[in-house]
């Protein structure tokens, strides 16, 4: 081989080796670069892992720190809670579902004193056994096993009722047990000894208060009786004296005595009513009654006082409204009397108007509004709200002349409240006042009373009034509402005998002080008609003194029923020319009065002196029973409080003697006037009830009711 070939072959070999070296160098460079990248990635991962490890270590440290703080707080809270449980005076214990004590405070363990056995781990049944064996609890007469069984049964309940036990030292413990869903029980024992003693003190105080209230009631009842008994003599004799011949000065003295006595009775009634209302002892007694008639009775009662001051009392009762309702008529009368009495009292001139309006309500009821309007001294605006307070009167120079307890309006307000009504007042000083109240009352539909309608035989009524002929007067309207026909005469000079004789009756609506009264009387006397005359007047006595024959008078104001009855009675009257007959003492009505007070006997005797009766008296219950056996009276008036034998016992003995035979009417005449006295007295066998001081009209009316023979003797 030539040298050149050898050189060429070496050069080719060298070039191949160089290329292989370059290839290996490239591979090595790529491997180094890959290794570098991997190292960089691994380095980055190491850095990240180190950061994560550092973060986890920090978080662990934070959590560990927070757990330590929380654990410390829990320990503090537990210490504080346990310290609180330990410091309370009431016992606290916790039991597991196996009825074993887990923990208990010192107050709970102190009940067991030095019994070391009572500690966490003891069972509830063992605690019950120790309570009875050691005499820690007072179980009374109950046997220990029975008591433990009862307590164990209570413990097993899902929601045990609280119960009270008494310890040996007299302390009272109320136990509250609460069971959780898992069966654990929390037991709380409250020491209620102070509360029990306080309740005992309250009970004793209540008993003392009730005893004091009973004593007060007894005192009021006794004082009412003791005051009313002599007041019966004072007012009764003064009333009788007014019917005798007195000069003007004597009459003034007598009327002063009478009015002062009646004022004292008003004060007594106010105090009694207020005490009953204050003690919630006042009870309403609803019954059917005629409201219009009741209101007119109030006006008649106040008429003398109003007439003495020159006041005009008027009533405006809506003629379309019913008159019969169901309520307590006595309390309705008392409310209206208080309001009307105040109106008359504080009115110096002018008039007092009683107005009644109503509107239908549900269930056969009527909402009534009753107002009393006066032209009195009035009330200042800033004093209006003051008038309904207790013991209050508006302090004012003008009203210091008016006396009173200051209880009337307070009692009135509370009576209206008791009836479920409302009361109000509007007033203007120096002009007048308007007091009103509203109550909703059931209408009486059960009485069966037919509407008031005059007998068709009463063809025509002649009305003589001081009014214009073209004007429909209230009297004409009332007669028309009763179904009657009337003719109005306003000029007595035009009266004729034919006008009188053609009428069924004549109604004289003139007052004695009217300018037409005297000429009318003269005309009626001169015509000499037999037609009966009905006079309507505020002053019946002066009408009677006019000397008109065949006249009957009803006092104004009057109710529709009173006018109706009077028209029917007068129209049916026949002139009587026969001489009156008189009963001999042997066949007179026999009346027995049992009364231990001589003054009251005299008052009674004088009140009935004009009646033809055979009156006898008994000084006590024994004499009353003896008189009944010997005398057999037609009516007995029985005082309740008499020495020896009182009226109730005497009545019982009389009823026993009567047996099943007819009973003589026995009327209680007593100073007892508290609520409930009537029921108590009537329950004792008496027939009816009159309170002292006696009123002559009420006495005569009662006599006539229970002794029909009196009508022949009067």
C-alpha positions as CSV (number, residue, x, y, z in Angstrom):
1,X,0.0,0.0,0.0
2,X,1.3,3.2,-0.9
3,X,2.1,5.9,1.4
4,X,-0.5,8.2,0.0
5,X,-3.2,5.6,0.5
6,X,-2.0,5.0,4.0
7,X,-2.1,8.7,4.7
8,X,-5.5,9.0,3.2
9,X,-6.8,6.1,5.2
10,X,-5.3,7.6,8.4
11,X,-6.9,11.0,7.6
12,X,-10.2,9.2,7.1
13,X,-9.8,7.4,10.4
14,X,-8.8,10.6,12.1
15,X,-11.9,12.4,10.6
16,X,-14.1,9.5,11.8
17,X,-12.7,9.7,15.3
18,X,-13.2,13.4,15.3
19,X,-16.8,13.1,14.2
20,X,-17.4,10.4,16.9
21,X,-15.8,12.6,19.4
22,X,-18.0,15.5,18.4
23,X,-21.0,13.2,18.6
24,X,-20.1,12.0,22.1
25,X,-19.4,15.6,23.1
26,X,-22.9,16.6,21.9
27,X,-24.4,13.7,23.8
28,X,-22.4,14.6,26.9
29,X,-23.5,18.2,26.6
30,X,-27.1,17.2,26.2
31,X,-26.8,14.9,29.2
32,X,-25.2,17.7,31.2
33,X,-27.9,20.1,30.2
34,X,-30.6,17.6,31.2
35,X,-28.8,16.8,34.4
36,X,-28.6,20.6,35.1
37,X,-32.3,21.0,34.5
38,X,-33.1,18.1,36.8
39,X,-30.8,19.5,39.4
40,X,-32.5,22.9,39.2
41,X,-35.9,21.3,39.4
42,X,-34.8,19.2,42.4
43,X,-33.3,22.3,44.0
44,X,-36.6,24.2,43.5
45,X,-38.5,21.3,45.0
46,X,-36.2,21.3,48.0
47,X,-36.7,25.0,48.5
48,X,-40.5,24.6,48.3
49,X,-40.5,21.7,50.6
50,X,-38.4,23.5,53.1
51,X,-40.9,26.5,52.9
52,X,-43.8,24.2,53.4
53,X,-42.1,22.5,56.3
54,X,-41.4,25.9,57.9
55,X,-45.0,26.9,57.3
56,X,-46.4,23.7,58.9
57,X,-44.0,24.1,61.8
58,X,-45.3,27.7,62.3
59,X,-48.9,26.6,62.0
60,X,-48.3,23.7,64.5
61,X,-46.8,26.1,66.9
62,X,-49.7,28.6,66.5
63,X,-52.3,25.8,67.0
64,X,-50.3,24.5,70.0
65,X,-50.3,28.0,71.4
66,X,-54.0,28.5,70.8
67,X,-54.8,25.1,72.3
68,X,-52.9,26.0,75.3
69,X,-54.7,29.3,75.7
70,X,-58.1,27.7,75.1
71,X,-57.3,24.9,77.6
72,X,-56.3,27.6,80.1
73,X,-59.5,29.4,79.6
74,X,-61.5,26.2,80.0
75,X,-59.7,25.5,83.2
76,X,-60.4,29.1,84.4
77,X,-64.1,28.7,83.4
78,X,-64.4,25.4,85.1
79,X,-62.8,26.8,88.3
80,X,-65.1,29.8,88.2
81,X,-68.2,27.6,87.6
82,X,-67.3,25.2,90.3
83,X,-66.4,28.1,92.6
84,X,-69.8,29.6,91.9
85,X,-71.5,26.3,92.5
86,X,-69.6,25.9,95.8
87,X,-70.5,29.4,97.0
88,X,-74.2,29.2,96.4
89,X,-76.4,28.3,99.4
90,X,-78.4,25.8,97.4
91,X,-77.4,22.2,96.8
92,X,-76.1,21.0,93.4
93,X,-75.3,17.4,92.4
94,X,-74.7,15.6,89.1
95,X,-75.5,11.9,88.6
96,X,-74.6,9.6,85.7
97,X,-77.0,7.2,83.9
98,X,-76.3,4.6,86.5
99,X,-77.6,6.9,89.2
100,X,-74.1,7.4,90.7
101,X,-73.0,10.7,92.0
102,X,-70.4,12.3,89.8
103,X,-70.0,15.6,91.7
104,X,-71.8,17.6,94.4
105,X,-71.1,21.0,96.0
106,X,-70.6,21.6,99.7
107,X,-74.2,22.8,100.2
108,X,-75.5,19.5,99.0
109,X,-73.1,17.4,101.0
110,X,-73.6,19.6,104.1
111,X,-77.1,18.1,104.6
112,X,-75.4,14.8,105.4
113,X,-73.0,16.4,107.9
114,X,-70.2,14.0,108.7
115,X,-71.3,11.0,106.7
116,X,-68.2,10.3,104.7
117,X,-70.0,7.8,102.6
118,X,-71.8,10.5,100.8
119,X,-69.3,11.5,98.2
120,X,-68.9,11.0,94.4
121,X,-69.6,7.4,93.6
122,X,-72.5,6.9,96.0
123,X,-75.8,5.8,94.4
124,X,-79.1,7.7,94.6
125,X,-81.0,4.8,96.3
126,X,-78.3,4.7,99.0
127,X,-78.7,8.5,99.5
128,X,-82.5,7.9,100.1
129,X,-81.7,5.2,102.6
130,X,-79.3,7.4,104.5
131,X,-81.9,10.2,104.6
132,X,-84.4,8.0,106.4
133,X,-82.0,5.9,108.5
134,X,-80.2,8.9,109.9
135,X,-83.4,10.9,110.4
136,X,-82.2,13.7,108.1
137,X,-85.5,14.2,106.5
138,X,-88.9,14.5,108.2
139,X,-91.2,12.0,106.5
140,X,-94.1,12.5,109.0
141,X,-96.2,9.4,109.5
142,X,-95.2,7.8,106.2
143,X,-93.2,4.5,106.5
144,X,-89.5,4.8,105.5
145,X,-89.8,2.1,102.8
146,X,-92.9,3.8,101.3
147,X,-91.2,7.2,101.3
148,X,-88.1,5.8,99.6
149,X,-90.2,3.9,97.0
150,X,-92.1,7.1,96.3
151,X,-89.0,9.1,95.9
152,X,-87.4,6.4,93.7
153,X,-90.4,6.3,91.4
154,X,-90.3,10.0,91.0
155,X,-86.5,9.9,90.2
156,X,-87.1,7.4,87.4
157,X,-89.5,9.6,85.6
158,X,-88.4,11.4,82.4
159,X,-89.4,14.8,83.8
160,X,-89.8,14.5,87.6
161,X,-92.1,17.1,89.2
162,X,-90.5,19.5,91.7
163,X,-91.2,18.5,95.3
164,X,-90.7,19.9,98.8
165,X,-89.1,18.1,101.7
166,X,-88.5,19.2,105.3
167,X,-85.2,18.5,107.1
168,X,-84.8,17.6,110.7
169,X,-83.8,21.2,111.6
170,X,-87.0,22.6,110.2
171,X,-85.5,23.9,106.9
172,X,-87.6,23.5,103.8
173,X,-86.0,22.2,100.6
174,X,-87.5,22.3,97.1
175,X,-85.9,19.7,94.8
176,X,-85.6,20.1,91.0
177,X,-84.3,17.1,89.0
178,X,-83.7,17.3,85.3
179,X,-82.8,14.1,83.2
180,X,-80.8,14.5,80.0
181,X,-81.4,12.3,76.9
182,X,-78.3,10.3,77.8
183,X,-79.7,9.5,81.3
184,X,-77.6,11.9,83.3
185,X,-79.4,13.8,86.1
186,X,-78.8,17.3,87.4
187,X,-80.3,17.7,90.9
188,X,-80.8,21.2,92.4
189,X,-82.0,21.5,96.0
190,X,-83.2,25.1,96.8
191,X,-83.5,26.2,100.4
192,X,-86.9,27.8,100.5
193,X,-87.2,28.2,104.3
194,X,-87.3,32.0,104.2
195,X,-90.0,31.9,101.5
196,X,-92.1,29.4,103.6
197,X,-91.7,31.6,106.7
198,X,-92.7,34.7,104.6
199,X,-95.7,32.9,103.2
200,X,-96.7,31.9,106.8
201,X,-96.3,35.6,107.8
202,X,-98.4,36.6,104.8
203,X,-101.1,34.1,105.7
204,X,-101.1,35.4,109.3
205,X,-101.2,39.0,108.0
206,X,-104.0,38.1,105.6
207,X,-106.0,36.5,108.5
208,X,-105.4,39.5,110.6
209,X,-106.5,41.8,107.7
210,X,-109.6,39.7,107.1
211,X,-110.4,39.7,110.8
212,X,-109.9,43.5,110.8
213,X,-112.1,43.8,107.7
214,X,-114.8,41.6,109.4
215,X,-114.5,43.8,112.5
216,X,-114.8,46.9,110.3
217,X,-117.9,45.5,108.6
218,X,-119.4,44.6,111.9
219,X,-118.5,48.0,113.2
220,X,-120.1,49.7,110.2
221,X,-123.2,47.5,110.5
222,X,-123.5,48.2,114.2
223,X,-122.9,52.0,113.8
224,X,-125.4,52.1,111.0
225,X,-127.9,50.5,113.2
226,X,-127.1,52.6,116.3
227,X,-127.2,55.8,114.3
228,X,-130.3,55.0,112.2
229,X,-132.3,54.1,115.3
230,X,-132.2,57.5,116.9
231,X,-132.3,59.2,113.5
232,X,-135.6,57.4,112.9
233,X,-137.0,59.4,115.8
234,X,-135.4,62.7,114.7
235,X,-136.4,62.6,111.0
236,X,-139.8,60.9,111.7
237,X,-140.9,63.3,114.4
238,X,-139.6,66.3,112.3
239,X,-141.6,65.0,109.3
240,X,-144.7,64.7,111.6
241,X,-144.2,68.2,112.9
242,X,-144.4,69.6,109.4
243,X,-148.0,68.4,109.2
244,X,-149.0,70.4,112.3
245,X,-149.9,74.0,112.7
246,X,-146.6,75.9,112.9
247,X,-145.7,79.5,112.5
248,X,-143.0,80.4,109.9
249,X,-140.1,80.4,112.5
250,X,-141.1,77.1,113.9
251,X,-141.5,75.6,110.5
252,X,-138.0,76.8,109.6
253,X,-136.6,75.1,112.8
254,X,-138.4,71.8,112.0
255,X,-137.4,71.7,108.4
256,X,-133.8,72.5,109.5
257,X,-133.9,69.5,111.8
258,X,-135.4,67.3,109.1
259,X,-132.9,68.3,106.4
260,X,-129.9,68.0,108.8
261,X,-131.0,64.5,109.8
262,X,-131.5,63.5,106.1
263,X,-128.1,65.0,105.3
264,X,-126.6,62.9,108.0
265,X,-128.2,59.8,106.6
266,X,-126.8,60.6,103.2
267,X,-123.3,60.8,104.7
268,X,-123.8,57.4,106.5
269,X,-125.0,55.8,103.2
270,X,-122.0,57.2,101.3
271,X,-119.5,55.9,103.9
272,X,-121.2,52.4,103.9
273,X,-121.4,52.2,100.1
274,X,-117.8,53.3,99.7
275,X,-116.6,50.8,102.3
276,X,-118.5,48.0,100.4
277,X,-117.2,49.1,97.0
278,X,-113.6,49.4,98.4
279,X,-113.8,45.8,99.8
280,X,-115.4,44.5,96.5
281,X,-118.4,43.4,98.6
282,X,-121.0,45.5,96.7
283,X,-123.2,43.1,94.6
284,X,-125.7,44.2,91.9
285,X,-129.2,42.6,92.1
286,X,-130.7,42.8,88.6
287,X,-134.5,42.6,88.3
288,X,-137.1,43.9,85.9
289,X,-138.1,47.5,86.6
290,X,-139.7,50.6,85.1
291,X,-136.8,53.0,84.4
292,X,-139.1,56.0,83.7
293,X,-141.0,55.4,86.9
294,X,-137.7,55.1,88.8
295,X,-136.4,58.4,87.4
296,X,-139.6,60.2,88.3
297,X,-139.4,58.9,91.8
298,X,-135.9,60.5,92.0
299,X,-137.4,63.8,90.7
300,X,-140.2,63.7,93.3
301,X,-137.6,63.1,96.0
302,X,-135.6,66.2,95.0
303,X,-138.6,68.3,94.2
304,X,-138.9,70.0,97.7
305,X,-135.2,71.0,97.6
306,X,-135.5,72.4,94.1
307,X,-138.8,74.2,94.9
308,X,-137.2,75.8,97.9
309,X,-134.5,77.3,95.6
310,X,-137.0,78.3,92.9
311,X,-135.5,75.7,90.5
312,X,-137.5,74.0,87.7
313,X,-136.9,70.2,87.5
314,X,-137.7,68.7,84.1
315,X,-137.5,65.3,82.6
316,X,-137.2,64.5,78.9
317,X,-137.7,60.8,78.4
318,X,-137.7,59.8,74.7
319,X,-141.3,58.7,74.2
320,X,-140.2,56.1,71.6
321,X,-137.9,54.3,74.0
322,X,-139.0,51.3,76.1
323,X,-139.4,52.0,79.8
324,X,-138.9,48.5,81.3
325,X,-135.4,47.1,81.6
326,X,-133.5,44.5,83.7
327,X,-130.9,46.0,86.1
328,X,-130.4,46.9,89.7
329,X,-133.1,49.6,90.2
330,X,-131.7,50.6,93.6
331,X,-128.3,51.4,92.1
332,X,-129.7,53.1,89.1
333,X,-131.8,55.2,91.4
334,X,-128.7,55.9,93.5
335,X,-126.6,57.0,90.5
336,X,-129.3,59.4,89.2
337,X,-130.0,60.7,92.7
338,X,-126.3,61.5,93.2
339,X,-126.0,63.3,89.9
340,X,-129.4,65.1,90.2
341,X,-128.8,65.9,93.8
342,X,-125.4,67.5,92.9
343,X,-127.1,69.5,90.1
344,X,-129.8,70.8,92.5
345,X,-127.1,71.5,95.1
346,X,-124.8,73.5,92.9
347,X,-127.6,75.3,91.0
348,X,-128.7,78.6,92.5
349,X,-131.2,79.6,89.7
350,X,-132.6,78.3,86.5
351,X,-133.4,74.6,85.9
352,X,-132.1,71.0,86.0
353,X,-133.0,68.8,83.1
354,X,-132.9,65.0,83.1
355,X,-132.7,63.7,79.6
356,X,-132.9,60.0,78.5
357,X,-132.2,58.8,75.0
358,X,-131.3,55.3,73.7
359,X,-130.4,53.2,70.7
360,X,-131.0,49.6,70.1
361,X,-128.2,47.2,70.6
362,X,-127.7,43.5,70.0
363,X,-129.5,40.7,71.9
364,X,-132.6,42.7,72.9
365,X,-130.5,45.3,74.6
366,X,-130.6,49.1,74.6
367,X,-127.7,51.5,75.0
368,X,-129.1,54.2,77.3
369,X,-127.5,57.7,77.7
370,X,-128.8,59.5,80.7
371,X,-127.7,63.1,81.2
372,X,-128.3,65.7,83.8
373,X,-127.9,69.3,82.6
374,X,-128.0,72.3,85.0
375,X,-127.5,76.0,85.0
376,X,-125.3,75.9,88.1
377,X,-122.0,77.4,89.1
378,X,-120.1,75.1,86.7
379,X,-116.6,73.7,87.0
380,X,-113.3,75.2,85.8
381,X,-111.6,73.2,82.9
382,X,-108.6,72.3,85.0
383,X,-110.8,71.0,87.8
384,X,-113.1,68.7,85.7
385,X,-111.0,65.6,86.1
386,X,-110.9,66.2,89.9
387,X,-114.6,65.7,90.6
388,X,-114.7,61.9,90.4
389,X,-111.9,61.4,93.0
390,X,-112.5,60.1,96.5
391,X,-113.2,62.6,99.2
392,X,-112.9,65.3,96.6
393,X,-114.7,68.5,96.1
394,X,-113.5,71.2,93.7
395,X,-111.8,73.8,95.9
396,X,-113.4,77.1,94.9
397,X,-114.7,80.2,96.7
398,X,-118.2,79.7,95.2
399,X,-118.7,76.1,96.4
400,X,-117.4,76.3,99.9
401,X,-120.9,76.9,101.0
402,X,-121.9,73.5,99.8
403,X,-121.2,70.6,102.2
404,X,-120.7,66.9,101.6
405,X,-118.5,63.9,102.1
406,X,-116.9,64.2,98.6
407,X,-117.7,60.5,98.1
408,X,-120.9,60.8,96.0
409,X,-119.4,61.2,92.5
410,X,-116.7,58.6,93.4
411,X,-119.3,56.1,94.4
412,X,-121.3,57.0,91.3
413,X,-118.4,56.4,89.0
414,X,-117.6,53.0,90.5
415,X,-121.2,52.0,90.4
416,X,-121.3,52.8,86.6
417,X,-118.1,50.9,86.2
418,X,-119.6,48.0,88.0
419,X,-122.5,48.0,85.5
420,X,-120.1,48.1,82.6
421,X,-120.9,51.6,81.6
422,X,-119.1,54.9,81.2
423,X,-119.5,58.3,82.9
424,X,-118.5,61.8,81.8
425,X,-118.9,65.4,82.5
426,X,-118.7,68.6,80.5
427,X,-118.9,72.0,82.2
428,X,-118.4,75.7,81.8
429,X,-117.7,77.8,84.8
430,X,-120.5,80.2,85.6
431,X,-122.7,78.6,82.9
432,X,-123.6,75.1,84.1
433,X,-122.6,71.4,83.9
434,X,-123.7,68.3,82.2
435,X,-123.1,65.0,83.9
436,X,-124.0,61.9,82.0
437,X,-123.5,58.1,82.0
438,X,-124.2,55.4,79.5
439,X,-125.2,51.8,80.2
440,X,-126.4,49.0,78.0
441,X,-129.3,47.2,79.6
442,X,-131.5,44.2,78.6
443,X,-135.1,45.2,77.7
444,X,-137.7,43.5,79.8
445,X,-139.8,41.5,77.4
446,X,-140.9,38.9,79.9
447,X,-143.2,41.0,82.0
448,X,-146.1,40.5,79.6
449,X,-147.2,44.1,80.1
450,X,-149.3,45.2,77.2
451,X,-148.6,48.7,75.8
452,X,-150.4,51.4,77.8
453,X,-153.7,52.1,75.9
454,X,-156.6,54.1,77.4
455,X,-160.0,52.5,77.6
456,X,-162.1,53.2,74.4
457,X,-164.9,54.4,76.7
458,X,-162.7,57.4,77.6
459,X,-164.0,59.3,74.6
460,X,-162.5,62.8,75.2
461,X,-160.2,64.5,77.7
462,X,-160.5,68.2,78.3
463,X,-157.0,69.7,78.9
464,X,-156.7,73.1,80.6
465,X,-153.3,74.6,80.1
466,X,-151.6,77.9,79.9
467,X,-150.5,77.5,76.2
468,X,-151.2,78.6,72.7
469,X,-154.0,76.7,71.1
470,X,-152.0,76.0,68.0
471,X,-149.2,74.3,70.0
472,X,-149.1,70.6,70.7
473,X,-148.1,70.6,74.4
474,X,-146.2,67.7,75.9
475,X,-149.4,66.7,77.8
476,X,-151.4,66.6,74.6
477,X,-148.6,64.4,73.0
478,X,-148.6,62.1,76.0
479,X,-152.4,61.6,75.9
480,X,-152.1,61.0,72.1
481,X,-149.3,58.4,72.8
482,X,-151.7,56.6,75.2
483,X,-154.3,56.4,72.4
484,X,-156.6,59.2,73.8
485,X,-158.3,62.1,72.2
486,X,-158.0,65.5,73.8
487,X,-159.3,69.1,73.5
488,X,-157.1,72.0,74.7
489,X,-158.5,75.0,76.5
490,X,-156.3,77.9,77.3
491,X,-158.9,80.5,78.3
492,X,-161.1,79.7,81.4
493,X,-163.6,82.3,80.4
494,X,-164.6,80.1,77.4
495,X,-165.3,77.1,79.5
496,X,-168.9,75.8,79.3
497,X,-170.8,73.1,81.1
498,X,-171.2,71.2,77.8
499,X,-167.5,71.2,77.4
500,X,-167.1,69.7,80.8
501,X,-170.0,67.2,80.7
502,X,-169.1,65.9,77.3
503,X,-165.6,65.0,78.5
504,X,-164.7,61.8,80.3
505,X,-162.5,63.8,82.6
506,X,-160.8,67.2,82.8
507,X,-157.0,67.5,83.2
508,X,-155.9,70.7,85.0
509,X,-152.4,71.4,83.9
510,X,-152.1,74.8,85.6
511,X,-149.8,75.5,88.6
512,X,-151.3,77.4,91.5
513,X,-149.0,80.3,90.8
514,X,-150.3,80.6,87.2
515,X,-152.3,83.7,86.3
516,X,-155.0,81.4,84.9
517,X,-155.3,79.0,87.9
518,X,-157.6,81.1,90.1
519,X,-160.0,82.0,87.2
520,X,-160.1,78.4,86.2
521,X,-161.0,77.2,89.7
522,X,-163.8,79.8,89.8
523,X,-165.1,78.8,86.4
524,X,-165.1,75.1,87.4
525,X,-166.9,75.8,90.7
526,X,-169.5,78.0,89.0
527,X,-170.3,75.5,86.3
528,X,-170.8,72.8,88.9
529,X,-170.1,69.8,86.6
530,X,-169.8,66.3,87.9
531,X,-167.0,65.5,85.5
532,X,-164.0,64.4,87.6
533,X,-160.8,66.6,87.5
534,X,-157.2,65.4,87.4
535,X,-154.7,68.0,88.5
536,X,-151.0,67.9,87.5
537,X,-149.0,70.1,89.8
538,X,-145.7,70.5,91.6
539,X,-147.6,71.6,94.7
540,X,-150.6,69.2,95.3
541,X,-151.2,70.7,98.7
542,X,-152.1,74.2,97.2
543,X,-154.3,72.5,94.7
544,X,-156.2,70.7,97.4
545,X,-156.6,74.0,99.3
546,X,-158.3,75.6,96.3
547,X,-161.5,73.8,97.3
548,X,-162.3,72.2,94.0
549,X,-164.6,69.2,94.3
550,X,-164.0,65.9,92.5
551,X,-160.3,66.6,92.1
552,X,-157.4,64.2,92.3
553,X,-153.8,65.4,92.0
554,X,-150.6,63.7,90.8
555,X,-147.4,65.5,91.5
556,X,-145.1,66.7,88.7
557,X,-143.0,65.3,87.3
558,X,-144.8,62.1,86.6
559,X,-144.2,59.0,84.5
560,X,-146.4,57.8,81.7
561,X,-147.6,54.9,83.8
562,X,-148.6,57.2,86.6
563,X,-150.5,59.5,84.2
564,X,-152.2,56.4,82.6
565,X,-153.2,55.0,86.0
566,X,-154.5,58.4,87.1
567,X,-156.6,59.0,84.0
568,X,-158.1,55.5,84.2
569,X,-158.8,55.9,87.9
570,X,-160.3,59.4,87.7
571,X,-162.4,58.7,84.5
572,X,-164.0,55.6,86.2
573,X,-164.8,57.5,89.4
574,X,-168.5,58.0,90.3
575,X,-169.7,60.8,92.6
576,X,-170.5,59.3,96.0
577,X,-173.3,60.9,98.0
578,X,-173.7,58.2,100.7
579,X,-172.3,59.1,104.1
580,X,-169.1,57.3,104.9
581,X,-169.3,54.2,107.0
582,X,-166.9,53.6,109.9
583,X,-165.7,50.4,111.3
584,X,-166.0,49.7,115.0
585,X,-162.8,49.1,116.8
586,X,-163.7,45.4,117.0
587,X,-163.5,44.9,113.3
588,X,-160.7,47.4,112.4
589,X,-157.5,46.0,110.9
590,X,-155.3,44.8,113.7
591,X,-151.6,45.9,113.5
592,X,-148.9,44.8,115.9
593,X,-145.7,46.9,116.2
594,X,-142.7,45.1,118.0
595,X,-140.3,47.9,118.9
596,X,-138.2,48.4,122.0
597,X,-137.5,52.1,121.4
598,X,-140.3,54.3,122.8
599,X,-139.5,57.2,120.5
600,X,-139.8,55.0,117.5
601,X,-143.1,53.6,118.8
602,X,-144.4,57.2,119.0
603,X,-143.1,58.0,115.5
604,X,-144.9,54.9,114.1
605,X,-148.1,55.7,116.0
606,X,-148.2,59.3,114.7
607,X,-147.5,58.2,111.1
608,X,-150.6,56.0,111.1
609,X,-152.7,58.1,113.3
610,X,-155.1,59.1,110.5
611,X,-155.7,55.5,109.5
612,X,-158.6,53.5,111.0
613,X,-156.6,50.6,112.5
614,X,-156.3,48.9,115.8
615,X,-152.6,49.4,116.7
616,X,-150.9,47.6,119.6
617,X,-147.2,47.6,120.6
618,X,-144.8,45.0,122.0
619,X,-141.5,46.0,123.7
620,X,-139.5,42.9,122.7
621,X,-139.7,39.6,121.0
622,X,-141.3,37.8,124.0
623,X,-144.1,40.3,124.1
624,X,-144.5,40.1,120.3
625,X,-145.0,36.3,120.5
626,X,-147.4,36.6,123.4
627,X,-149.4,39.3,121.6
628,X,-149.6,37.2,118.4
629,X,-151.1,34.3,120.5
630,X,-153.7,36.6,122.1
631,X,-154.2,39.2,119.4
632,X,-153.8,37.4,116.0
633,X,-152.9,40.6,114.1
634,X,-153.5,41.2,110.4
635,X,-149.9,42.6,110.0
636,X,-146.9,42.7,112.2
637,X,-144.1,45.3,112.0
638,X,-141.1,43.7,113.6
639,X,-137.9,45.4,114.8
640,X,-134.9,43.1,114.3
641,X,-132.6,44.2,117.1
642,X,-134.5,44.0,120.4
643,X,-133.2,42.9,123.8
644,X,-134.0,39.4,125.1
645,X,-135.5,37.9,122.0
646,X,-134.7,39.7,118.7
647,X,-137.1,40.0,115.8
648,X,-135.7,37.0,113.9
649,X,-136.2,34.6,116.8
650,X,-139.7,36.0,117.5
651,X,-140.6,35.5,113.8
652,X,-139.3,32.0,113.9
653,X,-141.6,31.2,116.9
654,X,-144.6,32.8,115.3
655,X,-144.0,30.8,112.1
656,X,-143.7,27.7,114.1
657,X,-147.1,28.4,115.8
658,X,-148.7,29.1,112.5
659,X,-147.7,25.7,111.2
660,X,-149.0,25.0,107.7
661,X,-151.8,27.5,108.1
662,X,-151.9,31.0,106.5
663,X,-148.9,33.2,107.5
664,X,-149.4,36.7,108.8
665,X,-147.3,39.3,106.9
666,X,-144.3,40.2,109.1
667,X,-142.6,43.4,108.0
668,X,-139.0,44.0,109.2
669,X,-138.5,47.5,110.5
670,X,-134.8,47.9,111.2
671,X,-131.8,50.1,111.1
672,X,-129.7,47.4,109.4
673,X,-129.0,48.7,106.0
674,X,-125.9,46.9,104.8
675,X,-125.9,44.9,101.5
676,X,-127.0,41.4,102.3
677,X,-129.1,42.4,105.3
678,X,-132.3,42.1,103.3
679,X,-131.6,38.6,102.2
680,X,-130.6,37.6,105.7
681,X,-133.8,39.1,107.2
682,X,-136.1,37.6,104.6
683,X,-134.4,34.3,105.0
684,X,-135.4,34.4,108.6
685,X,-139.1,34.1,107.6
686,X,-140.1,37.8,107.4
687,X,-142.3,38.9,104.5
688,X,-140.9,42.3,103.6
689,X,-138.4,44.9,104.7
690,X,-138.4,48.6,105.7
691,X,-135.3,50.5,106.8
692,X,-135.1,53.2,109.4
693,X,-135.7,56.1,109.4
694,X,-139.2,55.2,108.3
695,X,-140.9,57.2,105.6
696,X,-144.5,57.8,106.0
697,X,-145.4,57.2,102.4
698,X,-143.5,53.9,102.3
699,X,-145.2,52.8,105.6
700,X,-148.7,53.6,104.3
701,X,-148.0,51.9,101.0
702,X,-146.7,48.8,102.7
703,X,-149.7,48.7,105.0
704,X,-152.1,49.0,102.1
705,X,-150.3,46.2,100.2
706,X,-150.4,43.7,103.1
707,X,-153.7,44.7,104.6
708,X,-156.4,45.0,102.0
709,X,-159.0,45.7,104.7
710,X,-157.3,49.0,105.3
711,X,-158.9,50.3,102.1
712,X,-162.3,50.0,103.8
713,X,-161.0,51.7,107.0
714,X,-159.1,54.6,105.5
